């Protein structure tokens, strides 16, 4: 079975507009993205916001999977390759989540899009934008895009609202102050009255469902991310280690993630 976007191969001939083509043609993004399950007539394209097609789970419950809508898209050339950039928003929310995909503009059977290389990347302004050495986010983001480009197929979901594992940017900086006074990242969050990790992956699940994926190969060291997908009915065929070299500023942070949060990281001496 050919893998790609949303309709069965036998319907491919009637498929009028593929994602990247649609973006290049400047079409309304809400009419440019196909999803799994609905045969399309010639020239017809699917809505972004149709219902999910996968069974829900205990850990990521149906109620926590939001209604989402694709609100913008365009080709995005990067130093790693040319991606299709898409913005998704949850109903009633202003946050703009971003998806960068590559090599996925082929039609395929409903719910058969599998084994795609995926990075669910949590927003980290300090690391992703400013090159902070306190964490490993920036290098992980670059590595993910590099790996997707090298494979020629995959997607990165950039999850907004995940700063500081969900506590927000200001509280993340407050946690940094506590870390400079001796607390580790787990205890710093707790000292501020926050959960150790309050990130929710319902948006990512909704995006994957809408794009028709039933299975992924996840680039992550975090067992919670794989569990969230599995519990929502998306098979994680492989958890692919996504480690970047430690350095003096983030060594303790990575040790804590390994020792106290169960992340799959090479033990650091
Ligand atoms: Zn970070």
Boltz pocket constraint, residues with backbone or C-beta under 6 A from the ligand:
constraints:
  - pocket:
      binder: B
      contacts: [[A, 123], [A, 124], [A, 126], [A, 127], [A, 128], [A, 135], [A, 136], [A, 137], [A, 138]]
      max_distance: 6.0
